[in-house]
Amino acid sequence: MDIAISNADPRPIYGRIADQVRGAVIAGTLAPGEALRKAVAGTKRAGIPLSEMEEMLALLYDERSQGES
């Protein structure tokens, strides 16, 4: 998965990454389990800090947990 980050977008990087991962899952481009593995690889290639990846994972996990309630 290629991660594209625009400096023109004022939102936190982790939120922008989460939007891309979520969109790929919804579009059927990535399967749910496959999405996180490919997103991690994409962020590494893009040089995105691990802390942003951790925030993105926490955001997606929280969204999933709220949806299961």
C-alpha positions in Angstrom: 0.0 0.0 0.0 1.4 3.4 -0.9 0.8 6.1 1.6 0.5 9.7 0.3 0.8 12.5 2.8 0.2 16.1 1.8 1.8 18.9 3.8 -1.2 21.1 2.7 -3.6 19.0 4.9 -3.5 20.4 8.5 -4.9 17.2 10.1 -2.5 15.0 12.1 -0.5 12.5 10.0 -2.0 9.5 11.8 -5.5 10.6 10.9 -4.6 11.0 7.2 -3.1 7.5 7.2 -6.1 6.1 8.9 -8.4 7.6 6.3 -6.3 6.0 3.5 -6.3 2.6 5.2 -10.1 2.8 6.0 -10.8 3.9 2.4 -8.8 0.9 1.0 -10.7 -1.5 3.2 -14.1 0.0 2.3 -13.2 0.0 -1.4 -12.2 -3.7 -1.2 -8.7 -2.9 -2.3 -7.4 -4.4 1.0 -8.8 -7.0 3.2 -9.1 -6.0 6.9 -6.2 -8.1 8.2 -4.1 -7.3 5.1 -4.6 -3.6 5.5 -2.6 -3.0 8.7 0.3 -5.1 7.5 0.5 -3.2 4.2 -0.1 0.1 5.9 2.9 -0.5 8.2 5.1 -1.3 5.2 3.8 1.8 3.4 4.6 4.1 6.3 8.1 2.7 6.6 8.7 3.3 2.9 7.4 6.8 3.2 9.6 7.6 6.2 6.7 8.3 8.5 7.6 8.1 12.2 6.6 5.0 14.2 4.7 7.3 16.7 2.3 8.3 13.9 1.8 4.7 13.0 1.0 3.8 16.6 -1.5 6.7 16.8 -3.1 5.5 13.6 -3.4 1.9 14.9 -5.0 3.2 18.1 -7.5 5.3 16.2 -8.6 2.4 14.0 -8.8 0.1 16.9 -11.0 2.6 18.9 -13.3 2.9 15.9 -13.6 -0.8 15.5 -14.2 -1.3 19.3 -17.0 1.4 19.2 -18.6 -0.3 16.2 -18.8 -3.6 18.1 -20.6 -2.1 21.1 
